[in-house]
Amino acid sequence: MTYAELRRPYSVEHVCGMVRRVFEGRVVFHDGDEEVAPGVTVHRVGGHAKGIQCVRVATARGPVVLASDTAHYYENVLDYRPFLVVHDVEATLRGYDRLRALAGAVDRIVPGHDPLVMERYPAPDARLEGVVVRLDVPPRT
């Protein structure tokens, strides 16, 4: 948080709110691989930021990996092209291998910020089109 560019994604309110929740005992920290709910695991991937994790969810089509910031866009993980801001480039590239291994298939990796996610997956129903998508079904081709 020393440099303005590193603070940009955060507000003082977000940081204070998180610290407040830690003091209230409402935050659980996970380091490494851990099951946080039945069929839902977190996995430390590293690269983009220290300690960054992805979430793996068991679905009927197999495990789906919610990449979060470990892969911002499809091109990051598919083409091994890291996002512009990374803590450790080599760890980021190793992280893409880890995402692939956790998912078992690249079509079960969901990047954290790619607008294509909304195009590739269907909404649960017409009222939610463009708002949320189902990740438990295969992507549209």
The first five atom37 places (N, CA, C, CB, O) and aatype in JSON, in Angstrom:
{
  "aatype": [12, 16, 18, 0, 6, 10, 1, 1, 14, 18, 15, 19, 6, 8, 19, 4, 7, 12, 19, 1, 1, 19, 13, 6, 7, 1, 19, 19, 13, 8, 3, 7, 3, 6, 6, 19, 0, 14, 7, 19, 16, 19, 8, 1, 19, 7, 7, 8, 0, 11, 7, 9, 5, 4, 19, 1, 19, 0, 16, 0, 1, 7, 14, 19, 19, 10, 0, 15, 3, 16, 0, 8, 18, 18, 6, 2, 19, 10, 3, 18, 1, 14, 13, 10, 19, 19, 8, 3, 19, 6, 0, 16, 10, 1, 7, 18, 3, 1, 10, 1, 0, 10, 0, 7, 0, 19, 3, 1, 9, 19, 14, 7, 8, 3, 14, 10, 19, 12, 6, 1, 18, 14, 0, 14, 3, 0, 1, 10, 6, 7, 19, 19, 19, 1, 10, 3, 19, 14, 14, 1, 16],
  "atom_mask": [
    [1, 1, 1, 1, 1],
    [1, 1, 1, 1, 1],
    [1, 1, 1, 1, 1],
    [1, 1, 1, 1, 1],
    [1, 1, 1, 1, 1],
    [1, 1, 1, 1, 1],
    [1, 1, 1, 1, 1],
    [1, 1, 1, 1, 1],
    [1, 1, 1, 1, 1],
    [1, 1, 1, 1, 1],
    [1, 1, 1, 1, 1],
    [1, 1, 1, 1, 1],
    [1, 1, 1, 1, 1],
    [1, 1, 1, 1, 1],
    [1, 1, 1, 1, 1],
    [1, 1, 1, 1, 1],
    [1, 1, 1, 0, 1],
    [1, 1, 1, 1, 1],
    [1, 1, 1, 1, 1],
    [1, 1, 1, 1, 1],
    [1, 1, 1, 1, 1],
    [1, 1, 1, 1, 1],
    [1, 1, 1, 1, 1],
    [1, 1, 1, 1, 1],
    [1, 1, 1, 0, 1],
    [1, 1, 1, 1, 1],
    [1, 1, 1, 1, 1],
    [1, 1, 1, 1, 1],
    [1, 1, 1, 1, 1],
    [1, 1, 1, 1, 1],
    [1, 1, 1, 1, 1],
    [1, 1, 1, 0, 1],
    [1, 1, 1, 1, 1],
    [1, 1, 1, 1, 1],
    [1, 1, 1, 1, 1],
    [1, 1, 1, 1, 1],
    [1, 1, 1, 1, 1],
    [1, 1, 1, 1, 1],
    [1, 1, 1, 0, 1],
    [1, 1, 1, 1, 1],
    [1, 1, 1, 1, 1],
    [1, 1, 1, 1, 1],
    [1, 1, 1, 1, 1],
    [1, 1, 1, 1, 1],
    [1, 1, 1, 1, 1],
    [1, 1, 1, 0, 1],
    [1, 1, 1, 0, 1],
    [1, 1, 1, 1, 1],
    [1, 1, 1, 1, 1],
    [1, 1, 1, 1, 1],
    [1, 1, 1, 0, 1],
    [1, 1, 1, 1, 1],
    [1, 1, 1, 1, 1],
    [1, 1, 1, 1, 1],
    [1, 1, 1, 1, 1],
    [1, 1, 1, 1, 1],
    [1, 1, 1, 1, 1],
    [1, 1, 1, 1, 1],
    [1, 1, 1, 1, 1],
    [1, 1, 1, 1, 1],
    [1, 1, 1, 1, 1],
    [1, 1, 1, 0, 1],
    [1, 1, 1, 1, 1],
    [1, 1, 1, 1, 1],
    [1, 1, 1, 1, 1],
    [1, 1, 1, 1, 1],
    [1, 1, 1, 1, 1],
    [1, 1, 1, 1, 1],
    [1, 1, 1, 1, 1],
    [1, 1, 1, 1, 1],
    [1, 1, 1, 1, 1],
    [1, 1, 1, 1, 1],
    [1, 1, 1, 1, 1],
    [1, 1, 1, 1, 1],
    [1, 1, 1, 1, 1],
    [1, 1, 1, 1, 1],
    [1, 1, 1, 1, 1],
    [1, 1, 1, 1, 1],
    [1, 1, 1, 1, 1],
    [1, 1, 1, 1, 1],
    [1, 1, 1, 1, 1],
    [1, 1, 1, 1, 1],
    [1, 1, 1, 1, 1],
    [1, 1, 1, 1, 1],
    [1, 1, 1, 1, 1],
    [1, 1, 1, 1, 1],
    [1, 1, 1, 1, 1],
    [1, 1, 1, 1, 1],
    [1, 1, 1, 1, 1],
    [1, 1, 1, 1, 1],
    [1, 1, 1, 1, 1],
    [1, 1, 1, 1, 1],
    [1, 1, 1, 1, 1],
    [1, 1, 1, 1, 1],
    [1, 1, 1, 0, 1],
    [1, 1, 1, 1, 1],
    [1, 1, 1, 1, 1],
    [1, 1, 1, 1, 1],
    [1, 1, 1, 1, 1],
    [1, 1, 1, 1, 1],
    [1, 1, 1, 1, 1],
    [1, 1, 1, 1, 1],
    [1, 1, 1, 1, 1],
    [1, 1, 1, 0, 1],
    [1, 1, 1, 1, 1],
    [1, 1, 1, 1, 1],
    [1, 1, 1, 1, 1],
    [1, 1, 1, 1, 1],
    [1, 1, 1, 1, 1],
    [1, 1, 1, 1, 1],
    [1, 1, 1, 1, 1],
    [1, 1, 1, 0, 1],
    [1, 1, 1, 1, 1],
    [1, 1, 1, 1, 1],
    [1, 1, 1, 1, 1],
    [1, 1, 1, 1, 1],
    [1, 1, 1, 1, 1],
    [1, 1, 1, 1, 1],
    [1, 1, 1, 1, 1],
    [1, 1, 1, 1, 1],
    [1, 1, 1, 1, 1],
    [1, 1, 1, 1, 1],
    [1, 1, 1, 1, 1],
    [1, 1, 1, 1, 1],
    [1, 1, 1, 1, 1],
    [1, 1, 1, 1, 1],
    [1, 1, 1, 1, 1],
    [1, 1, 1, 1, 1],
    [1, 1, 1, 1, 1],
    [1, 1, 1, 0, 1],
    [1, 1, 1, 1, 1],
    [1, 1, 1, 1, 1],
    [1, 1, 1, 1, 1],
    [1, 1, 1, 1, 1],
    [1, 1, 1, 1, 1],
    [1, 1, 1, 1, 1],
    [1, 1, 1, 1, 1],
    [1, 1, 1, 1, 1],
    [1, 1, 1, 1, 1],
    [1, 1, 1, 1, 1],
    [1, 1, 1, 1, 1]
  ],
  "atom_positions": [
    [[0.82, -1.2, 0.0], [0.0, 0.0, 0.0], [0.86, 1.27, 0.0], [-0.93, -0.01, 1.2], [0.34, 2.38, 0.09]],
    [[2.15, 1.11, -0.1], [3.05, 2.25, -0.07], [2.88, 3.15, -1.29], [4.48, 1.77, 0.01], [2.97, 4.37, -1.17]],
    [[2.64, 2.56, -2.45], [2.57, 3.32, -3.69], [1.12, 3.51, -4.13], [3.37, 2.62, -4.79], [0.28, 2.61, -3.99]],
    [[0.84, 4.68, -4.66], [-0.53, 5.02, -5.08], [-1.08, 4.01, -6.08], [-0.56, 6.42, -5.69], [-2.25, 3.63, -5.99]],
    [[-0.27, 3.56, -7.02], [-0.73, 2.6, -8.02], [-1.16, 1.28, -7.39], [0.36, 2.35, -9.05], [-2.07, 0.62, -7.89]],
    [[-0.51, 0.9, -6.3], [-0.87, -0.35, -5.63], [-2.11, -0.19, -4.76], [0.3, -0.85, -4.8], [-2.76, -1.17, -4.41]],
    [[-2.43, 1.04, -4.4], [-3.62, 1.3, -3.59], [-4.87, 1.49, -4.45], [-3.41, 2.54, -2.74], [-5.99, 1.4, -3.94]],
    [[-4.7, 1.73, -5.71], [-5.82, 2.12, -6.57], [-7.03, 1.19, -6.48], [-5.35, 2.17, -7.99], [-8.16, 1.68, -6.44]],
    [[-6.85, -0.14, -6.46], [-8.04, -1.0, -6.42], [-8.81, -0.98, -5.1], [-7.63, -2.4, -6.7], [-9.89, -1.56, -5.01]],
    [[-8.27, -0.32, -4.08], [-8.87, -0.37, -2.75], [-9.32, 1.01, -2.3], [-7.88, -0.94, -1.74], [-8.8, 2.03, -2.74]],
    [[-10.3, 1.0, -1.41], [-10.68, 2.25, -0.75], [-10.32, 2.09, 0.73], [-12.22, 2.58, -0.94], [-10.19, 0.97, 1.22]],
    [[-10.17, 3.19, 1.41], [-9.89, 3.14, 2.85], [-11.0, 2.39, 3.57], [-9.73, 4.58, 3.42], [-10.74, 1.65, 4.51]],
    [[-12.24, 2.6, 3.12], [-13.38, 1.93, 3.76], [-13.28, 0.41, 3.62], [-14.69, 2.43, 3.15], [-13.6, -0.32, 4.56]],
    [[-12.86, -0.07, 2.44], [-12.71, -1.52, 2.24], [-11.66, -2.09, 3.19], [-12.32, -1.83, 0.78], [-11.88, -3.12, 3.83]],
    [[-10.52, -1.42, 3.29], [-9.44, -1.9, 4.14], [-9.87, -1.89, 5.61], [-8.16, -1.05, 3.95], [-9.67, -2.87, 6.32]],
    [[-10.45, -0.78, 6.05], [-10.9, -0.69, 7.44], [-11.99, -1.71, 7.74], [-11.41, 0.73, 7.75], [-12.01, -2.3, 8.82]],
    [[-12.89, -1.91, 6.8], [-13.95, -2.89, 6.99], [-13.4, -4.3, 7.14], [0.0, 0.0, 0.0], [-13.9, -5.08, 7.96]],
    [[-12.39, -4.62, 6.37], [-11.78, -5.95, 6.48], [-11.07, -6.12, 7.82], [-10.79, -6.2, 5.32], [-11.22, -7.14, 8.48]],
    [[-10.31, -5.12, 8.21], [-9.63, -5.18, 9.52], [-10.65, -5.31, 10.64], [-8.74, -3.92, 9.73], [-10.45, -6.07, 11.58]],
    [[-11.74, -4.59, 10.54], [-12.8, -4.66, 11.55], [-13.35, -6.08, 11.65], [-13.94, -3.66, 11.2], [-13.54, -6.6, 12.75]],
    [[-13.6, -6.7, 10.5], [-14.14, -8.07, 10.51], [-13.13, -9.08, 11.08], [-14.54, -8.49, 9.1], [-13.52, -10.04, 11.73]],
    [[-11.85, -8.85, 10.83], [-10.82, -9.72, 11.43], [-10.88, -9.6, 12.94], [-9.4, -9.34, 10.91], [-10.87, -10.61, 13.64]],
    [[-10.95, -8.38, 13.45], [-11.02, -8.16, 14.9], [-12.29, -8.75, 15.51], [-10.94, -6.67, 15.21], [-12.28, -9.14, 16.68]],
    [[-13.37, -8.8, 14.74], [-14.62, -9.37, 15.23], [-14.64, -10.9, 15.15], [-15.78, -8.81, 14.43], [-15.59, -11.54, 15.6]],
    [[-13.58, -11.47, 14.6], [-13.52, -12.93, 14.47], [-14.38, -13.48, 13.35], [0.0, 0.0, 0.0], [-14.76, -14.65, 13.38]],
    [[-14.7, -12.65, 12.37], [-15.59, -13.06, 11.29], [-14.85, -13.45, 10.02], [-16.56, -11.95, 10.98], [-15.48, -13.7, 8.99]],
    [[-13.52, -13.51, 10.07], [-12.72, -13.84, 8.9], [-11.93, -15.11, 9.19], [-11.77, -12.67, 8.51], [-11.31, -15.25, 10.24]],
    [[-11.96, -16.03, 8.24], [-11.17, -17.25, 8.33], [-10.13, -17.2, 7.22], [-12.06, -18.54, 8.23], [-10.48, -17.06, 6.05]],
    [[-8.87, -17.32, 7.58], [-7.79, -17.31, 6.6], [-7.45, -18.74, 6.2], [-6.54, -16.59, 7.15], [-7.39, -19.63, 7.04]],
    [[-7.24, -18.96, 4.91], [-6.86, -20.27, 4.39], [-5.54, -20.11, 3.63], [-7.97, -20.87, 3.46], [-5.41, -19.23, 2.79]],
    [[-4.59, -20.96, 3.94], [-3.3, -20.93, 3.26], [-3.03, -22.32, 2.71], [-2.15, -20.46, 4.22], [-2.78, -23.25, 3.47]],
    [[-3.1, -22.46, 1.41], [-2.93, -23.77, 0.81], [-4.26, -24.3, 0.31], [0.0, 0.0, 0.0], [-5.18, -23.53, 0.03]],
    [[-4.35, -25.61, 0.21], [-5.57, -26.25, -0.28], [-6.44, -26.62, 0.9], [-5.24, -27.5, -1.14], [-5.98, -27.23, 1.87]],
    [[-7.71, -26.25, 0.81], [-8.6, -26.55, 1.93], [-10.04, -26.6, 1.44], [-8.44, -25.49, 3.04], [-10.44, -25.83, 0.57]],
    [[-10.82, -27.5, 2.02], [-12.25, -27.56, 1.73], [-12.96, -26.56, 2.63], [-12.82, -29.01, 1.93], [-12.82, -26.6, 3.85]],
    [[-13.72, -25.65, 2.02], [-14.42, -24.62, 2.79], [-15.91, -24.92, 2.93], [-14.23, -23.26, 2.14], [-16.6, -24.33, 3.76]],
    [[-16.4, -25.84, 2.11], [-17.78, -26.32, 2.16], [-17.8, -27.61, 1.36], [-18.83, -25.24, 1.58], [-16.89, -27.85, 0.56]],
    [[-18.8, -28.45, 1.55], [-18.84, -29.69, 0.78], [-18.76, -29.42, -0.73], [-20.11, -30.48, 1.11], [-19.61, -28.72, -1.28]],
    [[-17.75, -29.98, -1.39], [-17.58, -29.8, -2.82], [-16.94, -28.49, -3.24], [0.0, 0.0, 0.0], [-16.83, -28.23, -4.44]],
    [[-16.53, -27.67, -2.29], [-15.93, -26.37, -2.59], [-14.57, -26.29, -1.9], [-16.86, -25.18, -2.14], [-14.48, -26.36, -0.68]],
    [[-13.52, -26.15, -2.71], [-12.17, -26.07, -2.15], [-11.47, -24.8, -2.64], [-11.34, -27.31, -2.54], [-11.76, -24.3, -3.73]],
    [[-10.57, -24.29, -1.83], [-9.73, -23.17, -2.23], [-8.31, -23.69, -2.41], [-9.77, -22.0, -1.17], [-7.88, -24.63, -1.73]],
    [[-7.59, -23.06, -3.35], [-6.25, -23.52, -3.69], [-5.34, -22.31, -3.9], [-6.27, -24.41, -4.95], [-5.64, -21.42, -4.69]],
    [[-4.24, -22.3, -3.19], [-3.27, -21.22, -3.38], [-2.58, -21.42, -4.73], [-2.21, -21.18, -2.22], [-2.06, -22.5, -5.02]],
    [[-2.59, -20.39, -5.53], [-2.02, -20.47, -6.87], [-0.82, -19.54, -7.0], [-3.07, -20.11, -7.92], [0.18, -19.91, -7.61]],
    [[-0.9, -18.36, -6.43], [0.22, -17.43, -6.49], [0.35, -16.76, -7.85], [0.0, 0.0, 0.0], [-0.37, -17.08, -8.8]],
    [[1.29, -15.83, -7.92], [1.59, -15.17, -9.18], [1.12, -13.74, -9.23], [0.0, 0.0, 0.0], [1.92, -12.82, -9.09]],
    [[-0.17, -13.54, -9.45], [-0.7, -12.18, -9.59], [-0.48, -11.38, -8.31], [-2.19, -12.22, -9.94], [-0.07, -10.22, -8.37]],
    [[-0.74, -11.99, -7.18], [-0.54, -11.34, -5.88], [-0.09, -12.41, -4.89], [-1.85, -10.61, -5.38], [-0.34, -13.6, -5.09]],
    [[0.55, -11.99, -3.84], [0.97, -12.94, -2.81], [-0.26, -13.6, -2.2], [1.81, -12.23, -1.71], [-1.22, -12.93, -1.82]],
    [[-0.23, -14.91, -2.13], [-1.3, -15.64, -1.46], [-2.59, -15.78, -2.25], [0.0, 0.0, 0.0], [-3.58, -16.25, -1.7]],
    [[-2.6, -15.4, -3.52], [-3.85, -15.46, -4.28], [-4.33, -16.91, -4.45], [-3.67, -14.81, -5.67], [-3.52, -17.83, -4.59]],
    [[-5.64, -17.07, -4.42], [-6.24, -18.39, -4.49], [-7.3, -18.46, -5.58], [-6.84, -18.78, -3.15], [-7.82, -17.43, -6.03]],
    [[-7.61, -19.68, -5.99], [-8.75, -19.92, -6.85], [-9.72, -20.81, -6.07], [-8.33, -20.6, -8.22], [-9.38, -21.35, -5.02]],
    [[-10.92, -20.94, -6.59], [-11.94, -21.77, -5.95], [-12.33, -22.88, -6.93], [-13.2, -20.92, -5.54], [-12.58, -22.62, -8.11]],
    [[-12.39, -24.09, -6.43], [-12.78, -25.25, -7.24], [-14.12, -25.76, -6.71], [-11.68, -26.39, -7.21], [-14.27, -26.02, -5.51]],
    [[-15.09, -25.9, -7.62], [-16.44, -26.31, -7.23], [-16.8, -27.59, -7.97], [-17.48, -25.19, -7.52], [-16.69, -27.67, -9.2]],
    [[-17.24, -28.59, -7.23], [-17.7, -29.83, -7.85], [-19.06, -29.6, -8.47], [-17.76, -30.99, -6.8], [-19.98, -29.12, -7.81]],
    [[-19.2, -29.92, -9.75], [-20.48, -29.79, -10.46], [-20.77, -31.09, -11.19], [-20.45, -28.57, -11.45], [-19.92, -31.98, -11.25]],
    [[-21.95, -31.19, -11.75], [-22.34, -32.38, -12.51], [-21.44, -32.58, -13.73], [-23.8, -32.28, -12.95], [-21.26, -33.72, -14.17]],
    [[-20.87, -31.51, -14.28], [-20.01, -31.65, -15.46], [-18.55, -31.82, -15.1], [-20.17, -30.44, -16.36], [-17.68, -31.86, -15.97]],
    [[-18.28, -31.91, -13.83], [-16.9, -32.04, -13.36], [-16.5, -30.8, -12.58], [0.0, 0.0, 0.0], [-17.31, -29.88, -12.43]],
    [[-15.27, -30.76, -12.09], [-14.85, -29.6, -11.32], [-14.77, -28.34, -12.18], [-13.51, -29.86, -10.65], [-14.24, -28.38, -13.29]],
    [[-15.28, -27.25, -11.66], [-15.18, -25.94, -12.31], [-14.29, -25.08, -11.43], [-16.6, -25.27, -12.52], [-14.48, -25.01, -10.21]],
    [[-13.3, -24.44, -12.05], [-12.36, -23.61, -11.31], [-12.68, -22.15, -11.56], [-10.9, -23.93, -11.72], [-12.62, -21.67, -12.7]],
    [[-13.02, -21.44, -10.49], [-13.25, -20.0, -10.55], [-11.89, -19.36, -10.33], [-14.33, -19.51, -9.48], [-11.38, -19.32, -9.21]],
    [[-11.31, -18.86, -11.4], [-9.92, -18.42, -11.37], [-9.7, -17.14, -10.58], [-9.42, -18.23, -12.76], [-8.59, -16.9, -10.11]],
    [[-10.72, -16.32, -10.44], [-10.56, -15.05, -9.76], [-9.44, -14.28, -10.45], [-10.25, -15.25, -8.23], [-9.39, -14.24, -11.68]],
    [[-8.54, -13.66, -9.69], [-7.45, -12.89, -10.29], [-6.26, -13.75, -10.71], [-6.99, -11.84, -9.33], [-5.27, -13.21, -11.19]],
    [[-6.33, -15.07, -10.53], [-5.23, -15.91, -11.01], [-5.2, -15.95, -12.53], [-5.35, -17.34, -10.44], [-4.16, -16.21, -13.13]],
    [[-6.34, -15.69, -13.17], [-6.45, -15.53, -14.62], [-7.59, -14.55, -14.86], [-6.71, -16.92, -15.35], [-8.76, -14.9, -14.74]],
    [[-7.24, -13.33, -15.2], [-8.26, -12.31, -15.43], [-9.11, -12.62, -16.66], [-7.6, -10.94, -15.59], [-10.34, -12.48, -16.64]],
    [[-8.44, -13.05, -17.74], [-9.1, -13.28, -19.02], [-8.77, -14.67, -19.55], [-8.68, -12.21, -20.05], [-7.78, -15.28, -19.14]],
    [[-9.6, -15.18, -20.45], [-9.34, -16.48, -21.06], [-7.95, -16.52, -21.68], [-10.4, -16.79, -22.13], [-7.23, -17.5, -21.51]],
    [[-7.57, -15.45, -22.39], [-6.27, -15.45, -23.07], [-5.1, -15.62, -22.1], [-6.09, -14.15, -23.85], [-4.06, -16.16, -22.47]],
    [[-5.27, -15.19, -20.86], [-4.19, -15.36, -19.89], [-3.85, -16.83, -19.74], [-4.58, -14.76, -18.53], [-2.69, -17.22, -19.91]],
    [[-4.84, -17.63, -19.42], [-4.59, -19.04, -19.12], [-4.46, -19.89, -20.39], [-5.71, -19.59, -18.25], [-3.69, -20.85, -20.4]],
    [[-5.18, -19.56, -21.44], [-5.11, -20.36, -22.66], [-3.81, -20.14, -23.42], [-6.29, -20.03, -23.56], [-3.24, -21.09, -23.96]],
    [[-3.35, -18.9, -23.47], [-2.15, -18.57, -24.24], [-0.92, -18.32, -23.37], [-2.41, -17.35, -25.08], [0.14, -17.93, -23.87]],
    [[-1.06, -18.54, -22.06], [0.04, -18.27, -21.12], [0.54, -16.83, -21.28], [1.22, -19.27, -21.34], [1.74, -16.58, -21.4]],
    [[-0.41, -15.9, -21.29], [-0.1, -14.48, -21.39], [-0.56, -13.8, -20.11], [-0.78, -13.83, -22.64], [-1.74, -13.49, -19.96]],
    [[0.36, -13.57, -19.17], [-0.02, -12.98, -17.88], [-0.65, -11.61, -18.02], [1.19, -12.89, -16.98], [-0.36, -10.86, -18.95]],
    [[-1.52, -11.3, -17.08], [-2.1, -9.96, -16.96], [-0.95, -8.99, -16.72], [-3.17, -9.9, -15.8], [0.11, -9.38, -16.24]],
    [[-1.17, -7.73, -17.04], [-0.09, -6.74, -16.96], [0.48, -6.54, -15.56], [-0.59, -5.43, -17.46], [1.67, -6.24, -15.42]],
    [[-0.33, -6.7, -14.54], [0.12, -6.47, -13.17], [0.24, -7.82, -12.47], [-0.85, -5.52, -12.4], [-0.76, -8.47, -12.19]],
    [[1.49, -8.22, -12.2], [1.72, -9.48, -11.49], [2.83, -9.29, -10.46], [2.08, -10.61, -12.48], [3.74, -8.48, -10.64]],
    [[2.74, -10.05, -9.41], [3.77, -10.04, -8.38], [4.96, -10.89, -8.82], [3.21, -10.56, -7.04], [6.11, -10.51, -8.6]],
    [[4.68, -12.04, -9.44], [5.73, -12.99, -9.81], [5.32, -13.66, -11.12], [5.97, -14.05, -8.68], [4.41, -14.49, -11.14]],
    [[5.99, -13.29, -12.22], [5.61, -13.79, -13.54], [5.74, -15.31, -13.62], [6.46, -13.14, -14.62], [4.84, -15.98, -14.13]],
    [[6.84, -15.85, -13.13], [7.03, -17.3, -13.2], [5.96, -18.05, -12.41], [8.43, -17.68, -12.68], [5.44, -19.06, -12.87]],
    [[5.64, -17.55, -11.23], [4.58, -18.18, -10.43], [3.22, -18.06, -11.13], [4.51, -17.53, -9.03], [2.39, -18.95, -11.0]],
    [[3.01, -16.98, -11.85], [1.77, -16.82, -12.61], [1.66, -17.9, -13.67], [1.71, -15.42, -13.25], [0.6, -18.52, -13.82]],
    [[2.73, -18.13, -14.41], [2.72, -19.15, -15.45], [2.54, -20.54, -14.86], [4.01, -19.09, -16.27], [1.81, -21.36, -15.41]],
    [[3.21, -20.82, -13.74], [2.99, -22.1, -13.05], [1.54, -22.2, -12.57], [3.97, -22.24, -11.85], [0.96, -23.28, -12.55]],
    [[0.99, -21.07, -12.18], [-0.41, -21.03, -11.74], [-1.37, -21.46, -12.83], [0.0, 0.0, 0.0], [-2.38, -22.11, -12.55]],
    [[-1.07, -21.1, -14.08], [-1.93, -21.52, -15.18], [-1.92, -23.04, -15.31], [-1.48, -20.86, -16.51], [-2.95, -23.65, -15.59]],
    [[-0.76, -23.65, -15.11], [-0.69, -25.12, -15.11], [-1.54, -25.68, -13.97], [0.78, -25.6, -14.96], [-2.24, -26.69, -14.14]],
    [[-1.48, -25.04, -12.83], [-2.24, -25.51, -11.67], [-3.75, -25.41, -11.93], [-1.86, -24.7, -10.41], [-4.5, -26.32, -11.58]],
    [[-4.18, -24.31, -12.54], [-5.6, -24.15, -12.87], [-6.06, -25.27, -13.79], [-5.85, -22.78, -13.53], [-7.12, -25.85, -13.6]],
    [[-5.24, -25.57, -14.81], [-5.58, -26.64, -15.75], [-5.68, -27.98, -15.04], [-4.53, -26.71, -16.87], [-6.6, -28.76, -15.3]],
    [[-4.74, -28.25, -14.15], [-4.75, -29.52, -13.42], [-5.98, -29.62, -12.51], [-3.47, -29.67, -12.58], [-6.62, -30.68, -12.44]],
    [[-6.31, -28.54, -11.83], [-7.46, -28.55, -10.92], [-8.78, -28.71, -11.67], [-7.5, -27.27, -10.11], [-9.69, -29.38, -11.19]],
    [[-8.87, -28.11, -12.86], [-10.11, -28.16, -13.64], [-10.24, -29.47, -14.42], [-10.17, -26.98, -14.6], [-11.34, -29.98, -14.62]],
    [[-9.11, -30.01, -14.86], [-9.15, -31.22, -15.66], [-9.42, -30.97, -17.13], [0.0, 0.0, 0.0], [-9.19, -31.85, -17.96]],
    [[-9.91, -29.79, -17.47], [-10.18, -29.38, -18.86], [-10.25, -27.86, -18.88], [-11.52, -30.02, -19.4], [-10.81, -27.24, -17.98]],
    [[-9.69, -27.26, -19.93], [-9.64, -25.79, -19.96], [-11.03, -25.16, -20.05], [-8.8, -25.33, -21.14], [-11.21, -24.01, -19.65]],
    [[-12.02, -25.9, -20.57], [-13.36, -25.31, -20.65], [-14.06, -25.29, -19.29], [-14.21, -26.08, -21.65], [-15.21, -24.85, -19.19]],
    [[-13.37, -25.75, -18.25], [-13.93, -25.68, -16.9], [-13.17, -24.66, -16.05], [-13.9, -27.06, -16.23], [-13.28, -24.67, -14.82]],
    [[-12.38, -23.79, -16.7], [-11.71, -22.69, -16.02], [-12.49, -21.42, -16.35], [-10.19, -22.56, -16.44], [-12.7, -21.1, -17.52]],
    [[-12.9, -20.7, -15.31], [-13.68, -19.47, -15.5], [-12.83, -18.3, -15.03], [-15.05, -19.53, -14.72], [-12.6, -18.15, -13.83]],
    [[-12.36, -17.46, -15.97], [-11.53, -16.33, -15.57], [-12.32, -15.31, -14.74], [-10.95, -15.65, -16.8], [-13.54, -15.25, -14.81]],
    [[-11.58, -14.53, -13.97], [-12.2, -13.63, -13.02], [-12.83, -12.36, -13.57], [0.0, 0.0, 0.0], [-13.73, -11.81, -12.94]],
    [[-12.37, -11.88, -14.73], [-12.84, -10.58, -15.21], [-13.23, -10.55, -16.68], [-11.79, -9.55, -14.96], [-13.48, -9.47, -17.22]],
    [[-13.27, -11.68, -17.33], [-13.5, -11.69, -18.77], [-14.98, -11.54, -19.1], [-12.95, -12.98, -19.39], [-15.79, -12.36, -18.66]],
    [[-15.35, -10.5, -19.87], [-16.75, -10.33, -20.27], [-17.28, -11.5, -21.1], [-16.91, -9.04, -21.04], [-18.49, -11.7, -21.2]],
    [[-16.37, -12.27, -21.71], [-16.8, -13.41, -22.51], [-17.5, -14.48, -21.67], [-15.6, -14.03, -23.2], [-18.26, -15.28, -22.22]],
    [[-17.27, -14.49, -20.37], [-17.96, -15.46, -19.5], [-19.47, -15.29, -19.65], [-17.53, -15.27, -18.01], [-20.2, -16.28, -19.72]],
    [[-19.92, -14.05, -19.7], [-21.36, -13.78, -19.81], [-21.92, -14.22, -21.16], [-21.64, -12.29, -19.6], [-23.12, -14.51, -21.27]],
    [[-21.08, -14.28, -22.18], [-21.51, -14.72, -23.51], [-21.45, -16.24, -23.64], [-20.66, -14.07, -24.59], [-22.28, -16.84, -24.32]],
    [[-20.48, -16.84, -23.0], [-20.25, -18.28, -23.17], [-21.18, -19.16, -22.34], [-18.84, -18.61, -22.82], [-21.4, -20.33, -22.69]],
    [[-21.71, -18.63, -21.26], [-22.56, -19.44, -20.39], [-23.98, -18.91, -20.38], [-21.99, -19.48, -18.96], [-24.19, -17.7, -20.48]],
    [[-24.96, -19.8, -20.25], [-26.36, -19.36, -20.25], [-26.79, -18.81, -18.88], [-27.27, -20.51, -20.64], [-26.23, -19.17, -17.85]],
    [[-27.77, -17.95, -18.92], [-28.39, -17.46, -17.68], [-29.31, -18.55, -17.13], [-29.18, -16.13, -17.93], [-29.77, -19.4, -17.89]],
    [[-29.58, -18.53, -15.83], [-30.52, -19.51, -15.25], [-31.92, -19.41, -15.86], [-30.61, -19.33, -13.75], [-32.6, -20.42, -16.03]],
    [[-32.33, -18.18, -16.19], [-33.6, -17.97, -16.89], [-33.54, -16.61, -17.58], [-34.82, -18.04, -15.9], [-32.62, -15.83, -17.34]],
    [[-34.51, -16.33, -18.42], [-34.5, -15.13, -19.26], [-34.42, -13.84, -18.46], [-35.73, -15.11, -20.13], [-33.82, -12.86, -18.91]],
    [[-35.03, -13.81, -17.28], [-35.01, -12.59, -16.46], [-33.6, -12.22, -16.01], [-35.92, -12.76, -15.25], [-33.33, -11.05, -15.72]],
    [[-32.72, -13.2, -15.94], [-31.36, -12.96, -15.44], [-30.32, -12.88, -16.55], [-30.98, -14.05, -14.47], [-29.12, -12.83, -16.27]],
    [[-30.77, -12.85, -17.79], [-29.86, -12.74, -18.93], [-29.01, -11.48, -18.78], [-30.64, -12.72, -20.27], [-29.54, -10.39, -18.55]],
    [[-27.7, -11.62, -18.91], [-26.79, -10.49, -18.79], [-26.45, -10.12, -17.37], [0.0, 0.0, 0.0], [-25.67, -9.19, -17.14]],
    [[-27.01, -10.84, -16.39], [-26.75, -10.54, -14.98], [-25.93, -11.64, -14.32], [-28.08, -10.35, -14.22], [-24.88, -11.36, -13.73]],
    [[-26.39, -12.87, -14.43], [-25.68, -14.02, -13.87], [-25.72, -15.16, -14.89], [-26.32, -14.47, -12.51], [-26.56, -15.19, -15.79]],
    [[-24.79, -16.1, -14.73], [-24.76, -17.26, -15.62], [-24.62, -18.54, -14.82], [-23.61, -17.13, -16.63], [-24.2, -18.53, -13.66]],
    [[-24.97, -19.63, -15.45], [-24.8, -20.97, -14.86], [-23.43, -21.5, -15.28], [-25.95, -21.95, -15.31], [-23.12, -21.56, -16.47]],
    [[-22.64, -21.88, -14.31], [-21.33, -22.44, -14.6], [-21.31, -23.96, -14.45], [-20.29, -21.82, -13.7], [-20.29, -24.6, -14.69]],
    [[-22.45, -24.52, -14.05], [-22.53, -25.97, -13.87], [-22.88, -26.69, -15.17], [-23.57, -26.3, -12.81], [-23.0, -27.91, -15.18]],
    [[-23.03, -25.94, -16.24], [-23.31, -26.51, -17.56], [-22.16, -26.15, -18.5], [-24.68, -25.99, -18.13], [-21.46, -25.16, -18.25]],
    [[-21.95, -26.92, -19.56], [-20.86, -26.59, -20.48], [-21.07, -25.23, -21.14], [-20.72, -27.68, -21.56], [-22.2, -24.79, -21.32]],
    [[-19.97, -24.57, -21.49], [-20.1, -23.28, -22.19], [-20.67, -23.48, -23.59], [-18.73, -22.56, -22.26], [-20.55, -24.55, -24.19]],
    [[-21.28, -22.43, -24.09], [-21.77, -22.45, -25.47], [-20.56, -22.48, -26.41], [-22.69, -21.2, -25.78], [-19.51, -21.92, -26.09]],
    [[-20.72, -23.13, -27.53], [-19.6, -23.17, -28.49], [-19.88, -22.31, -29.69], [-19.32, -24.6, -28.94], [-19.04, -22.23, -30.59]]
  ]
}
